[in-house]
Amino acid sequence: MTQLKNQSLEVASASSRMDGLLELRRQLAVSIDLCVNARDKATLAARYLDVVAAIADEESKFVPTGVTGLDQLKVRREQRARERGRRSG
């Protein structure tokens, strides 16, 4: 069983950093649930929080700050208008 878990983490990590982090978070959550030793549980919980923070950092790279969907639409329309102007002129 451990071999399968490691293999799935290895496969997820090979896909992308985010996939690896998400799989690691899942595995840590399972380990925390199954853990009976308080010291081990605390260590796993700390690592879980580190992984959650890393996931949040990765997600923030994909979300532009301060830019709304409407702003993005306006930029695309302006780009298209400029392209049309170049073609016709």
PDB file of N, CA, C and O in Angstrom:
ATOM      1  N   MET A   1       0.824  -1.203   0.000  1.00  0.00           N
ATOM      2  CA  MET A   1       0.000   0.000   0.000  1.00  0.00           C
ATOM      3  C   MET A   1       0.863   1.260   0.000  1.00  0.00           C
ATOM      4  O   MET A   1       0.576   2.207  -0.733  1.00  0.00           O
ATOM      5  N   THR A   2       1.920   1.279   0.819  1.00  0.00           N
ATOM      6  CA  THR A   2       2.809   2.437   0.849  1.00  0.00           C
ATOM      7  C   THR A   2       3.430   2.671  -0.520  1.00  0.00           C
ATOM      8  O   THR A   2       3.599   3.813  -0.949  1.00  0.00           O
ATOM      9  N   GLN A   3       3.766   1.587  -1.199  1.00  0.00           N
ATOM     10  CA  GLN A   3       4.357   1.698  -2.514  1.00  0.00           C
ATOM     11  C   GLN A   3       3.416   2.413  -3.489  1.00  0.00           C
ATOM     12  O   GLN A   3       3.861   3.231  -4.294  1.00  0.00           O
ATOM     13  N   LEU A   4       2.129   2.110  -3.417  1.00  0.00           N
ATOM     14  CA  LEU A   4       1.159   2.773  -4.285  1.00  0.00           C
ATOM     15  C   LEU A   4       1.053   4.254  -3.975  1.00  0.00           C
ATOM     16  O   LEU A   4       0.955   5.074  -4.888  1.00  0.00           O
ATOM     17  N   LYS A   5       1.073   4.605  -2.700  1.00  0.00           N
ATOM     18  CA  LYS A   5       0.997   6.015  -2.329  1.00  0.00           C
ATOM     19  C   LYS A   5       2.205   6.768  -2.864  1.00  0.00           C
ATOM     20  O   LYS A   5       2.060   7.848  -3.435  1.00  0.00           O
ATOM     21  N   ASN A   6       3.402   6.201  -2.682  1.00  0.00           N
ATOM     22  CA  ASN A   6       4.602   6.858  -3.185  1.00  0.00           C
ATOM     23  C   ASN A   6       4.569   6.972  -4.700  1.00  0.00           C
ATOM     24  O   ASN A   6       4.991   7.980  -5.265  1.00  0.00           O
ATOM     25  N   GLN A   7       4.067   5.941  -5.348  1.00  0.00           N
ATOM     26  CA  GLN A   7       3.988   5.977  -6.793  1.00  0.00           C
ATOM     27  C   GLN A   7       3.022   7.069  -7.256  1.00  0.00           C
ATOM     28  O   GLN A   7       3.312   7.773  -8.223  1.00  0.00           O
ATOM     29  N   SER A   8       1.889   7.219  -6.587  1.00  0.00           N
ATOM     30  CA  SER A   8       0.949   8.249  -7.012  1.00  0.00           C
ATOM     31  C   SER A   8       1.519   9.646  -6.773  1.00  0.00           C
ATOM     32  O   SER A   8       1.259  10.562  -7.553  1.00  0.00           O
ATOM     33  N   LEU A   9       2.288   9.812  -5.709  1.00  0.00           N
ATOM     34  CA  LEU A   9       2.934  11.103  -5.461  1.00  0.00           C
ATOM     35  C   LEU A   9       4.000  11.353  -6.522  1.00  0.00           C
ATOM     36  O   LEU A   9       4.155  12.476  -7.001  1.00  0.00           O
ATOM     37  N   GLU A  10       4.721  10.320  -6.880  1.00  0.00           N
ATOM     38  CA  GLU A  10       5.746  10.447  -7.914  1.00  0.00           C
ATOM     39  C   GLU A  10       5.125  10.823  -9.255  1.00  0.00           C
ATOM     40  O   GLU A  10       5.635  11.693  -9.961  1.00  0.00           O
ATOM     41  N   VAL A  11       4.038  10.173  -9.597  1.00  0.00           N
ATOM     42  CA  VAL A  11       3.347  10.467 -10.858  1.00  0.00           C
ATOM     43  C   VAL A  11       2.803  11.889 -10.845  1.00  0.00           C
ATOM     44  O   VAL A  11       2.945  12.621 -11.824  1.00  0.00           O
ATOM     45  N   ALA A  12       2.179  12.279  -9.733  1.00  0.00           N
ATOM     46  CA  ALA A  12       1.621  13.632  -9.638  1.00  0.00           C
ATOM     47  C   ALA A  12       2.723  14.678  -9.714  1.00  0.00           C
ATOM     48  O   ALA A  12       2.551  15.712 -10.359  1.00  0.00           O
ATOM     49  N   SER A  13       3.841  14.424  -9.070  1.00  0.00           N
ATOM     50  CA  SER A  13       4.945  15.375  -9.089  1.00  0.00           C
ATOM     51  C   SER A  13       5.524  15.526 -10.488  1.00  0.00           C
ATOM     52  O   SER A  13       5.971  16.608 -10.871  1.00  0.00           O
ATOM     53  N   ALA A  14       5.514  14.442 -11.245  1.00  0.00           N
ATOM     54  CA  ALA A  14       6.032  14.498 -12.611  1.00  0.00           C
ATOM     55  C   ALA A  14       5.130  15.326 -13.510  1.00  0.00           C
ATOM     56  O   ALA A  14       5.608  15.929 -14.471  1.00  0.00           O
ATOM     57  N   SER A  15       3.828  15.369 -13.218  1.00  0.00           N
ATOM     58  CA  SER A  15       2.887  16.144 -14.035  1.00  0.00           C
ATOM     59  C   SER A  15       3.157  17.633 -13.895  1.00  0.00           C
ATOM     60  O   SER A  15       3.427  18.328 -14.875  1.00  0.00           O
ATOM     61  N   SER A  16       3.079  18.102 -12.675  1.00  0.00           N
ATOM     62  CA  SER A  16       3.328  19.511 -12.407  1.00  0.00           C
ATOM     63  C   SER A  16       3.564  19.686 -10.918  1.00  0.00           C
ATOM     64  O   SER A  16       3.240  18.814 -10.111  1.00  0.00           O
ATOM     65  N   ARG A  17       4.120  20.803 -10.580  1.00  0.00           N
ATOM     66  CA  ARG A  17       4.371  21.083  -9.164  1.00  0.00           C
ATOM     67  C   ARG A  17       3.050  21.127  -8.398  1.00  0.00           C
ATOM     68  O   ARG A  17       2.952  20.608  -7.286  1.00  0.00           O
ATOM     69  N   MET A  18       2.040  21.748  -8.999  1.00  0.00           N
ATOM     70  CA  MET A  18       0.745  21.861  -8.343  1.00  0.00           C
ATOM     71  C   MET A  18       0.132  20.488  -8.107  1.00  0.00           C
ATOM     72  O   MET A  18      -0.397  20.229  -7.026  1.00  0.00           O
ATOM     73  N   ASP A  19       0.192  19.602  -9.099  1.00  0.00           N
ATOM     74  CA  ASP A  19      -0.349  18.252  -8.928  1.00  0.00           C
ATOM     75  C   ASP A  19       0.361  17.524  -7.795  1.00  0.00           C
ATOM     76  O   ASP A  19      -0.272  16.835  -6.994  1.00  0.00           O
ATOM     77  N   GLY A  20       1.672  17.683  -7.735  1.00  0.00           N
ATOM     78  CA  GLY A  20       2.438  17.061  -6.661  1.00  0.00           C
ATOM     79  C   GLY A  20       2.052  17.586  -5.295  1.00  0.00           C
ATOM     80  O   GLY A  20       1.919  16.822  -4.339  1.00  0.00           O
ATOM     81  N   LEU A  21       1.874  18.897  -5.207  1.00  0.00           N
ATOM     82  CA  LEU A  21       1.469  19.503  -3.932  1.00  0.00           C
ATOM     83  C   LEU A  21       0.078  19.046  -3.508  1.00  0.00           C
ATOM     84  O   LEU A  21      -0.158  18.762  -2.334  1.00  0.00           O
ATOM     85  N   LEU A  22      -0.835  18.978  -4.464  1.00  0.00           N
ATOM     86  CA  LEU A  22      -2.198  18.545  -4.140  1.00  0.00           C
ATOM     87  C   LEU A  22      -2.226  17.101  -3.663  1.00  0.00           C
ATOM     88  O   LEU A  22      -2.949  16.764  -2.726  1.00  0.00           O
ATOM     89  N   GLU A  23      -1.433  16.245  -4.313  1.00  0.00           N
ATOM     90  CA  GLU A  23      -1.365  14.845  -3.897  1.00  0.00           C
ATOM     91  C   GLU A  23      -0.701  14.724  -2.526  1.00  0.00           C
ATOM     92  O   GLU A  23      -1.139  13.934  -1.690  1.00  0.00           O
ATOM     93  N   LEU A  24       0.344  15.498  -2.297  1.00  0.00           N
ATOM     94  CA  LEU A  24       1.010  15.481  -0.996  1.00  0.00           C
ATOM     95  C   LEU A  24       0.060  15.947   0.104  1.00  0.00           C
ATOM     96  O   LEU A  24       0.050  15.379   1.196  1.00  0.00           O
ATOM     97  N   ARG A  25      -0.732  16.969  -0.173  1.00  0.00           N
ATOM     98  CA  ARG A  25      -1.714  17.442   0.801  1.00  0.00           C
ATOM     99  C   ARG A  25      -2.716  16.342   1.133  1.00  0.00           C
ATOM    100  O   ARG A  25      -3.061  16.135   2.297  1.00  0.00           O
ATOM    101  N   ARG A  26      -3.182  15.634   0.092  1.00  0.00           N
ATOM    102  CA  ARG A  26      -4.133  14.540   0.307  1.00  0.00           C
ATOM    103  C   ARG A  26      -3.517  13.443   1.169  1.00  0.00           C
ATOM    104  O   ARG A  26      -4.142  12.946   2.107  1.00  0.00           O
ATOM    105  N   GLN A  27      -2.293  13.078   0.838  1.00  0.00           N
ATOM    106  CA  GLN A  27      -1.633  12.018   1.591  1.00  0.00           C
ATOM    107  C   GLN A  27      -1.350  12.430   3.033  1.00  0.00           C
ATOM    108  O   GLN A  27      -1.476  11.614   3.946  1.00  0.00           O
ATOM    109  N   LEU A  28      -0.975  13.674   3.242  1.00  0.00           N
ATOM    110  CA  LEU A  28      -0.747  14.154   4.607  1.00  0.00           C
ATOM    111  C   LEU A  28      -2.046  14.143   5.411  1.00  0.00           C
ATOM    112  O   LEU A  28      -2.045  13.787   6.589  1.00  0.00           O
ATOM    113  N   ALA A  29      -3.142  14.528   4.781  1.00  0.00           N
ATOM    114  CA  ALA A  29      -4.431  14.517   5.484  1.00  0.00           C
ATOM    115  C   ALA A  29      -4.802  13.107   5.922  1.00  0.00           C
ATOM    116  O   ALA A  29      -5.276  12.909   7.041  1.00  0.00           O
ATOM    117  N   VAL A  30      -4.591  12.129   5.049  1.00  0.00           N
ATOM    118  CA  VAL A  30      -4.871  10.734   5.388  1.00  0.00           C
ATOM    119  C   VAL A  30      -3.963  10.288   6.533  1.00  0.00           C
ATOM    120  O   VAL A  30      -4.415   9.642   7.479  1.00  0.00           O
ATOM    121  N   SER A  31      -2.689  10.635   6.439  1.00  0.00           N
ATOM    122  CA  SER A  31      -1.736  10.257   7.488  1.00  0.00           C
ATOM    123  C   SER A  31      -2.099  10.867   8.830  1.00  0.00           C
ATOM    124  O   SER A  31      -1.975  10.213   9.866  1.00  0.00           O
ATOM    125  N   ILE A  32      -2.542  12.109   8.818  1.00  0.00           N
ATOM    126  CA  ILE A  32      -2.957  12.778  10.061  1.00  0.00           C
ATOM    127  C   ILE A  32      -4.155  12.051  10.662  1.00  0.00           C
ATOM    128  O   ILE A  32      -4.206  11.814  11.869  1.00  0.00           O
ATOM    129  N   ASP A  33      -5.113  11.703   9.815  1.00  0.00           N
ATOM    130  CA  ASP A  33      -6.293  10.992  10.302  1.00  0.00           C
ATOM    131  C   ASP A  33      -5.945   9.639  10.918  1.00  0.00           C
ATOM    132  O   ASP A  33      -6.569   9.223  11.894  1.00  0.00           O
ATOM    133  N   LEU A  34      -4.964   8.959  10.358  1.00  0.00           N
ATOM    134  CA  LEU A  34      -4.604   7.623  10.819  1.00  0.00           C
ATOM    135  C   LEU A  34      -3.587   7.622  11.965  1.00  0.00           C
ATOM    136  O   LEU A  34      -3.387   6.598  12.619  1.00  0.00           O
ATOM    137  N   CYS A  35      -2.957   8.752  12.200  1.00  0.00           N
ATOM    138  CA  CYS A  35      -1.881   8.831  13.181  1.00  0.00           C
ATOM    139  C   CYS A  35      -2.429   8.764  14.617  1.00  0.00           C
ATOM    140  O   CYS A  35      -3.438   9.391  14.943  1.00  0.00           O
ATOM    141  N   VAL A  36      -1.735   7.987  15.468  1.00  0.00           N
ATOM    142  CA  VAL A  36      -2.158   7.882  16.870  1.00  0.00           C
ATOM    143  C   VAL A  36      -1.166   8.569  17.802  1.00  0.00           C
ATOM    144  O   VAL A  36      -1.538   8.959  18.910  1.00  0.00           O
ATOM    145  N   ASN A  37       0.072   8.724  17.383  1.00  0.00           N
ATOM    146  CA  ASN A  37       1.094   9.363  18.204  1.00  0.00           C
ATOM    147  C   ASN A  37       0.955  10.882  18.110  1.00  0.00           C
ATOM    148  O   ASN A  37       0.988  11.444  17.015  1.00  0.00           O
ATOM    149  N   ALA A  38       0.800  11.539  19.248  1.00  0.00           N
ATOM    150  CA  ALA A  38       0.569  12.989  19.278  1.00  0.00           C
ATOM    151  C   ALA A  38       1.734  13.767  18.668  1.00  0.00           C
ATOM    152  O   ALA A  38       1.516  14.746  17.955  1.00  0.00           O
ATOM    153  N   ARG A  39       2.963  13.342  18.939  1.00  0.00           N
ATOM    154  CA  ARG A  39       4.128  14.046  18.403  1.00  0.00           C
ATOM    155  C   ARG A  39       4.180  13.918  16.880  1.00  0.00           C
ATOM    156  O   ARG A  39       4.447  14.894  16.179  1.00  0.00           O
ATOM    157  N   ASP A  40       3.927  12.726  16.381  1.00  0.00           N
ATOM    158  CA  ASP A  40       3.906  12.519  14.933  1.00  0.00           C
ATOM    159  C   ASP A  40       2.774  13.307  14.280  1.00  0.00           C
ATOM    160  O   ASP A  40       2.936  13.869  13.197  1.00  0.00           O
ATOM    161  N   LYS A  41       1.631  13.340  14.952  1.00  0.00           N
ATOM    162  CA  LYS A  41       0.487  14.073  14.409  1.00  0.00           C
ATOM    163  C   LYS A  41       0.807  15.565  14.310  1.00  0.00           C
ATOM    164  O   LYS A  41       0.445  16.221  13.333  1.00  0.00           O
ATOM    165  N   ALA A  42       1.487  16.092  15.327  1.00  0.00           N
ATOM    166  CA  ALA A  42       1.869  17.509  15.311  1.00  0.00           C
ATOM    167  C   ALA A  42       2.845  17.800  14.168  1.00  0.00           C
ATOM    168  O   ALA A  42       2.735  18.827  13.498  1.00  0.00           O
ATOM    169  N   THR A  43       3.793  16.895  13.950  1.00  0.00           N
ATOM    170  CA  THR A  43       4.752  17.068  12.856  1.00  0.00           C
ATOM    171  C   THR A  43       4.042  17.011  11.504  1.00  0.00           C
ATOM    172  O   THR A  43       4.305  17.827  10.622  1.00  0.00           O
ATOM    173  N   LEU A  44       3.153  16.055  11.353  1.00  0.00           N
ATOM    174  CA  LEU A  44       2.391  15.946  10.108  1.00  0.00           C
ATOM    175  C   LEU A  44       1.519  17.180   9.881  1.00  0.00           C
ATOM    176  O   LEU A  44       1.405  17.662   8.754  1.00  0.00           O
ATOM    177  N   ALA A  45       0.906  17.687  10.943  1.00  0.00           N
ATOM    178  CA  ALA A  45       0.045  18.874  10.827  1.00  0.00           C
ATOM    179  C   ALA A  45       0.872  20.092  10.396  1.00  0.00           C
ATOM    180  O   ALA A  45       0.423  20.895   9.579  1.00  0.00           O
ATOM    181  N   ALA A  46       2.069  20.218  10.948  1.00  0.00           N
ATOM    182  CA  ALA A  46       2.935  21.337  10.564  1.00  0.00           C
ATOM    183  C   ALA A  46       3.321  21.228   9.089  1.00  0.00           C
ATOM    184  O   ALA A  46       3.319  22.224   8.367  1.00  0.00           O
ATOM    185  N   ARG A  47       3.645  20.038   8.656  1.00  0.00           N
ATOM    186  CA  ARG A  47       3.997  19.828   7.249  1.00  0.00           C
ATOM    187  C   ARG A  47       2.788  20.088   6.347  1.00  0.00           C
ATOM    188  O   ARG A  47       2.921  20.651   5.261  1.00  0.00           O
ATOM    189  N   TYR A  48       1.617  19.672   6.808  1.00  0.00           N
ATOM    190  CA  TYR A  48       0.375  19.908   6.061  1.00  0.00           C
ATOM    191  C   TYR A  48       0.172  21.414   5.839  1.00  0.00           C
ATOM    192  O   TYR A  48      -0.162  21.848   4.737  1.00  0.00           O
ATOM    193  N   LEU A  49       0.377  22.197   6.896  1.00  0.00           N
ATOM    194  CA  LEU A  49       0.213  23.653   6.778  1.00  0.00           C
ATOM    195  C   LEU A  49       1.235  24.245   5.814  1.00  0.00           C
ATOM    196  O   LEU A  49       0.920  25.187   5.087  1.00  0.00           O
ATOM    197  N   ASP A  50       2.459  23.706   5.798  1.00  0.00           N
ATOM    198  CA  ASP A  50       3.471  24.163   4.843  1.00  0.00           C
ATOM    199  C   ASP A  50       3.023  23.898   3.409  1.00  0.00           C
ATOM    200  O   ASP A  50       3.183  24.743   2.528  1.00  0.00           O
ATOM    201  N   VAL A  51       2.461  22.714   3.191  1.00  0.00           N
ATOM    202  CA  VAL A  51       2.007  22.347   1.846  1.00  0.00           C
ATOM    203  C   VAL A  51       0.816  23.214   1.433  1.00  0.00           C
ATOM    204  O   VAL A  51       0.736  23.642   0.282  1.00  0.00           O
ATOM    205  N   VAL A  52      -0.098  23.474   2.346  1.00  0.00           N
ATOM    206  CA  VAL A  52      -1.246  24.339   2.049  1.00  0.00           C
ATOM    207  C   VAL A  52      -0.749  25.739   1.664  1.00  0.00           C
ATOM    208  O   VAL A  52      -1.279  26.350   0.736  1.00  0.00           O
ATOM    209  N   ALA A  53       0.257  26.243   2.370  1.00  0.00           N
ATOM    210  CA  ALA A  53       0.826  27.557   2.041  1.00  0.00           C
ATOM    211  C   ALA A  53       1.486  27.532   0.661  1.00  0.00           C
ATOM    212  O   ALA A  53       1.368  28.492  -0.100  1.00  0.00           O
ATOM    213  N   ALA A  54       2.176  26.445   0.338  1.00  0.00           N
ATOM    214  CA  ALA A  54       2.810  26.324  -0.976  1.00  0.00           C
ATOM    215  C   ALA A  54       1.759  26.285  -2.083  1.00  0.00           C
ATOM    216  O   ALA A  54       1.961  26.858  -3.154  1.00  0.00           O
ATOM    217  N   ILE A  55       0.648  25.615  -1.830  1.00  0.00           N
ATOM    218  CA  ILE A  55      -0.447  25.573  -2.801  1.00  0.00           C
ATOM    219  C   ILE A  55      -1.017  26.975  -3.019  1.00  0.00           C
ATOM    220  O   ILE A  55      -1.275  27.379  -4.153  1.00  0.00           O
ATOM    221  N   ALA A  56      -1.207  27.704  -1.934  1.00  0.00           N
ATOM    222  CA  ALA A  56      -1.719  29.077  -2.049  1.00  0.00           C
ATOM    223  C   ALA A  56      -0.752  29.945  -2.851  1.00  0.00           C
ATOM    224  O   ALA A  56      -1.184  30.772  -3.653  1.00  0.00           O
ATOM    225  N   ASP A  57       0.553  29.764  -2.640  1.00  0.00           N
ATOM    226  CA  ASP A  57       1.546  30.518  -3.411  1.00  0.00           C
ATOM    227  C   ASP A  57       1.458  30.189  -4.892  1.00  0.00           C
ATOM    228  O   ASP A  57       1.516  31.084  -5.735  1.00  0.00           O
ATOM    229  N   GLU A  58       1.318  28.901  -5.215  1.00  0.00           N
ATOM    230  CA  GLU A  58       1.195  28.491  -6.609  1.00  0.00           C
ATOM    231  C   GLU A  58      -0.065  29.072  -7.238  1.00  0.00           C
ATOM    232  O   GLU A  58      -0.034  29.556  -8.370  1.00  0.00           O
ATOM    233  N   GLU A  59      -1.180  29.025  -6.497  1.00  0.00           N
ATOM    234  CA  GLU A  59      -2.442  29.543  -7.031  1.00  0.00           C
ATOM    235  C   GLU A  59      -2.362  31.043  -7.269  1.00  0.00           C
ATOM    236  O   GLU A  59      -2.945  31.547  -8.228  1.00  0.00           O
ATOM    237  N   SER A  60      -1.651  31.760  -6.415  1.00  0.00           N
ATOM    238  CA  SER A  60      -1.569  33.212  -6.566  1.00  0.00           C
ATOM    239  C   SER A  60      -0.797  33.606  -7.819  1.00  0.00           C
ATOM    240  O   SER A  60      -0.955  34.722  -8.314  1.00  0.00           O
ATOM    241  N   LYS A  61       0.032  32.709  -8.335  1.00  0.00           N
ATOM    242  CA  LYS A  61       0.772  32.997  -9.567  1.00  0.00           C
ATOM    243  C   LYS A  61      -0.152  33.052 -10.773  1.00  0.00           C
ATOM    244  O   LYS A  61       0.155  33.710 -11.766  1.00  0.00           O
ATOM    245  N   PHE A  62      -1.283  32.363 -10.688  1.00  0.00           N
ATOM    246  CA  PHE A  62      -2.199  32.270 -11.823  1.00  0.00           C
ATOM    247  C   PHE A  62      -3.309  33.311 -11.777  1.00  0.00           C
ATOM    248  O   PHE A  62      -4.000  33.512 -12.776  1.00  0.00           O
ATOM    249  N   VAL A  63      -3.495  33.972 -10.649  1.00  0.00           N
ATOM    250  CA  VAL A  63      -4.564  34.948 -10.505  1.00  0.00           C
ATOM    251  C   VAL A  63      -3.958  36.340 -10.485  1.00  0.00           C
ATOM    252  O   VAL A  63      -3.284  36.702  -9.520  1.00  0.00           O
ATOM    253  N   PRO A  64      -4.181  37.123 -11.522  1.00  0.00           N
ATOM    254  CA  PRO A  64      -3.638  38.479 -11.512  1.00  0.00           C
ATOM    255  C   PRO A  64      -4.310  39.313 -10.433  1.00  0.00           C
ATOM    256  O   PRO A  64      -5.535  39.307 -10.306  1.00  0.00           O
ATOM    257  N   THR A  65      -3.519  40.018  -9.672  1.00  0.00           N
ATOM    258  CA  THR A  65      -4.072  40.825  -8.585  1.00  0.00           C
ATOM    259  C   THR A  65      -4.605  42.140  -9.133  1.00  0.00           C
ATOM    260  O   THR A  65      -3.945  42.799  -9.937  1.00  0.00           O
ATOM    261  N   GLY A  66      -5.772  42.511  -8.706  1.00  0.00           N
ATOM    262  CA  GLY A  66      -6.358  43.787  -9.078  1.00  0.00           C
ATOM    263  C   GLY A  66      -6.926  43.841 -10.486  1.00  0.00           C
ATOM    264  O   GLY A  66      -7.359  44.904 -10.931  1.00  0.00           O
ATOM    265  N   VAL A  67      -6.934  42.735 -11.190  1.00  0.00           N
ATOM    266  CA  VAL A  67      -7.458  42.718 -12.555  1.00  0.00           C
ATOM    267  C   VAL A  67      -8.749  41.911 -12.549  1.00  0.00           C
ATOM    268  O   VAL A  67      -8.767  40.742 -12.165  1.00  0.00           O
ATOM    269  N   THR A  68      -9.810  42.545 -12.975  1.00  0.00           N
ATOM    270  CA  THR A  68     -11.105  41.868 -13.016  1.00  0.00           C
ATOM    271  C   THR A  68     -11.346  41.281 -14.395  1.00  0.00           C
ATOM    272  O   THR A  68     -10.616  41.576 -15.341  1.00  0.00           O
ATOM    273  N   GLY A  69     -12.348  40.468 -14.501  1.00  0.00           N
ATOM    274  CA  GLY A  69     -12.731  39.918 -15.789  1.00  0.00           C
ATOM    275  C   GLY A  69     -13.105  41.014 -16.773  1.00  0.00           C
ATOM    276  O   GLY A  69     -12.816  40.914 -17.965  1.00  0.00           O
ATOM    277  N   LEU A  70     -13.748  42.057 -16.271  1.00  0.00           N
ATOM    278  CA  LEU A  70     -14.121  43.182 -17.127  1.00  0.00           C
ATOM    279  C   LEU A  70     -12.874  43.883 -17.662  1.00  0.00           C
ATOM    280  O   LEU A  70     -12.833  44.275 -18.829  1.00  0.00           O
ATOM    281  N   ASP A  71     -11.860  44.042 -16.815  1.00  0.00           N
ATOM    282  CA  ASP A  71     -10.605  44.650 -17.265  1.00  0.00           C
ATOM    283  C   ASP A  71      -9.969  43.821 -18.378  1.00  0.00           C
ATOM    284  O   ASP A  71      -9.479  44.366 -19.367  1.00  0.00           O
ATOM    285  N   GLN A  72      -9.982  42.502 -18.209  1.00  0.00           N
ATOM    286  CA  GLN A  72      -9.409  41.622 -19.216  1.00  0.00           C
ATOM    287  C   GLN A  72     -10.179  41.719 -20.527  1.00  0.00           C
ATOM    288  O   GLN A  72      -9.577  41.720 -21.601  1.00  0.00           O
ATOM    289  N   LEU A  73     -11.494  41.801 -20.449  1.00  0.00           N
ATOM    290  CA  LEU A  73     -12.323  41.942 -21.641  1.00  0.00           C
ATOM    291  C   LEU A  73     -12.004  43.239 -22.368  1.00  0.00           C
ATOM    292  O   LEU A  73     -11.880  43.252 -23.593  1.00  0.00           O
ATOM    293  N   LYS A  74     -11.871  44.330 -21.623  1.00  0.00           N
ATOM    294  CA  LYS A  74     -11.537  45.622 -22.237  1.00  0.00           C
ATOM    295  C   LYS A  74     -10.199  45.556 -22.961  1.00  0.00           C
ATOM    296  O   LYS A  74     -10.068  46.082 -24.066  1.00  0.00           O
ATOM    297  N   VAL A  75      -9.209  44.919 -22.355  1.00  0.00           N
ATOM    298  CA  VAL A  75      -7.883  44.801 -22.972  1.00  0.00           C
ATOM    299  C   VAL A  75      -7.978  44.006 -24.266  1.00  0.00           C
ATOM    300  O   VAL A  75      -7.387  44.397 -25.272  1.00  0.00           O
ATOM    301  N   ARG A  76      -8.716  42.887 -24.258  1.00  0.00           N
ATOM    302  CA  ARG A  76      -8.860  42.087 -25.474  1.00  0.00           C
ATOM    303  C   ARG A  76      -9.553  42.866 -26.575  1.00  0.00           C
ATOM    304  O   ARG A  76      -9.161  42.782 -27.739  1.00  0.00           O
ATOM    305  N   ARG A  77     -10.586  43.628 -26.215  1.00  0.00           N
ATOM    306  CA  ARG A  77     -11.295  44.434 -27.227  1.00  0.00           C
ATOM    307  C   ARG A  77     -10.380  45.505 -27.810  1.00  0.00           C
ATOM    308  O   ARG A  77     -10.396  45.752 -29.016  1.00  0.00           O
ATOM    309  N   GLU A  78      -9.586  46.138 -26.956  1.00  0.00           N
ATOM    310  CA  GLU A  78      -8.650  47.163 -27.437  1.00  0.00           C
ATOM    311  C   GLU A  78      -7.607  46.550 -28.360  1.00  0.00           C
ATOM    312  O   GLU A  78      -7.249  47.151 -29.373  1.00  0.00           O
ATOM    313  N   GLN A  79      -7.116  45.365 -28.022  1.00  0.00           N
ATOM    314  CA  GLN A  79      -6.134  44.690 -28.874  1.00  0.00           C
ATOM    315  C   GLN A  79      -6.733  44.351 -30.230  1.00  0.00           C
ATOM    316  O   GLN A  79      -6.094  44.549 -31.263  1.00  0.00           O
ATOM    317  N   ARG A  80      -7.955  43.842 -30.228  1.00  0.00           N
ATOM    318  CA  ARG A  80      -8.620  43.516 -31.498  1.00  0.00           C
ATOM    319  C   ARG A  80      -8.833  44.758 -32.343  1.00  0.00           C
ATOM    320  O   ARG A  80      -8.646  44.725 -33.559  1.00  0.00           O
ATOM    321  N   ALA A  81      -9.226  45.858 -31.703  1.00  0.00           N
ATOM    322  CA  ALA A  81      -9.449  47.106 -32.444  1.00  0.00           C
ATOM    323  C   ALA A  81      -8.145  47.597 -33.062  1.00  0.00           C
ATOM    324  O   ALA A  81      -8.143  48.067 -34.200  1.00  0.00           O
ATOM    325  N   ARG A  82      -7.036  47.495 -32.330  1.00  0.00           N
ATOM    326  CA  ARG A  82      -5.739  47.904 -32.877  1.00  0.00           C
ATOM    327  C   ARG A  82      -5.337  47.008 -34.050  1.00  0.00           C
ATOM    328  O   ARG A  82      -4.817  47.489 -35.056  1.00  0.00           O
ATOM    329  N   GLU A  83      -5.584  45.695 -33.912  1.00  0.00           N
ATOM    330  CA  GLU A  83      -5.254  44.759 -34.989  1.00  0.00           C
ATOM    331  C   GLU A  83      -6.066  45.058 -36.242  1.00  0.00           C
ATOM    332  O   GLU A  83      -5.537  45.020 -37.353  1.00  0.00           O
ATOM    333  N   ARG A  84      -7.343  45.355 -36.067  1.00  0.00           N
ATOM    334  CA  ARG A  84      -8.194  45.706 -37.213  1.00  0.00           C
ATOM    335  C   ARG A  84      -7.706  46.999 -37.870  1.00  0.00           C
ATOM    336  O   ARG A  84      -7.716  47.124 -39.095  1.00  0.00           O
ATOM    337  N   GLY A  85      -7.287  47.938 -37.061  1.00  0.00           N
ATOM    338  CA  GLY A  85      -6.772  49.211 -37.593  1.00  0.00           C
ATOM    339  C   GLY A  85      -5.516  49.015 -38.414  1.00  0.00           C
ATOM    340  O   GLY A  85      -5.328  49.681 -39.432  1.00  0.00           O
ATOM    341  N   ARG A  86      -4.656  48.108 -37.981  1.00  0.00           N
ATOM    342  CA  ARG A  86      -3.419  47.825 -38.727  1.00  0.00           C
ATOM    343  C   ARG A  86      -3.717  47.150 -40.049  1.00  0.00           C
ATOM    344  O   ARG A  86      -3.083  47.447 -41.062  1.00  0.00           O
ATOM    345  N   ARG A  87      -4.682  46.240 -40.044  1.00  0.00           N
ATOM    346  CA  ARG A  87      -5.028  45.501 -41.263  1.00  0.00           C
ATOM    347  C   ARG A  87      -5.671  46.413 -42.307  1.00  0.00           C
ATOM    348  O   ARG A  87      -5.390  46.294 -43.499  1.00  0.00           O
ATOM    349  N   SER A  88      -6.532  47.318 -41.855  1.00  0.00           N
ATOM    350  CA  SER A  88      -7.260  48.160 -42.821  1.00  0.00           C
ATOM    351  C   SER A  88      -6.422  49.352 -43.268  1.00  0.00           C
ATOM    352  O   SER A  88      -6.717  49.956 -44.299  1.00  0.00           O
ATOM    353  N   GLY A  89      -5.398  49.695 -42.521  1.00  0.00           N
ATOM    354  CA  GLY A  89      -4.638  50.904 -42.857  1.00  0.00           C
ATOM    355  C   GLY A  89      -3.413  50.695 -43.568  1.00  0.00           C
ATOM    356  O   GLY A  89      -2.714  51.656 -43.889  1.00  0.00           O
TER     357      GLY A  89
END
